[in-house]
């Protein structure tokens, strides 16, 4: 199974930390998906939904207003001002 580490961080602390199969984020120029061995990237995020599929097959969704995402060496860090768990 090809997985990578994901952290979603708010000013209050880590909202999510774990191993995931994929993550989809709302980039400023449009949403994009990150999978195992994704090329390094830093992107600003806009209003939208962060969708995560965990290693265990659980789907999670978080509504955000804006933020920044970094992907490097099979680790993704998403920094956001605020988020709320949602169903999408």
N, C-alpha and C positions, 0 to 999 in steps of 0.2 A: 504494500500500500504506500503510495506516494503522498506524504503529509509534510506540513511545515508548521512552525510555531507562530502563533498570533497573539498579540497583546492589544487590547483596546483600553486606552488610558484617558481619564478625565481629570480635571483639577482635584477632584475628591479622591482619586486613586484608580486602581485597575478595575475596570468593569468586566473584563474578560481576559483570561490567560489560559491558553491550551493549545493542543495539537489539532489542526484542522486539515480537511481535504481541499477546501476552496473557500475563498472569501470574495464577495462582490461589493465594491464601494462606489459611491456617487462622485466621480471626478468632476472637476469644473467643466471639462470638455465632453463629458459623458461618462456613464458608468463603465467600469472595467473589472475583470475578474482576475484573481491571482491564484495560481496553482503551484505545485511543487516545481522547483527550479526556475521560477519566474526571473526574468532579467531584473537587475537592480533598477529601482525607480524611486523618485520622490514626487509626490503629486499633492496639490491642494484639492480639498474635497468641498463639495457644495451640499446644499440641502437635499436630503434623500434618505435612503435606507441602506444600512450595512447588512448584508446577508452572509451568514456563516454556516457552513456544513462541517460539523465536528468529525473527528476520527471515528467516533462511535455512531455516526449517522444521524445525529440530532441536528435539526435546522433551527437557527436562531436569527432573529431580525432586530435591529436597533435603528430607531429614527434619530438622525442627527441634523444639525443646522449647518455646520461647516467644520473643517479640520484639515489635517495633514496626514498622509500615509507614506511610510517608507518601507521598501522591500529590499532586503539584502541578505544573501547567504541563507535562503530558506527560513527567514524570520521576517514577519511583517509587524510593524508597529503603527497603530492608528491613534492619533491624538485628536481629541475633540473637546469642545467647551462643555457640551452636555449631550446626553443621550437618554433615550427611554426605550425599554424593550417593547416591541410591537409584534403584531401578527400581520404578515403580508402574504 
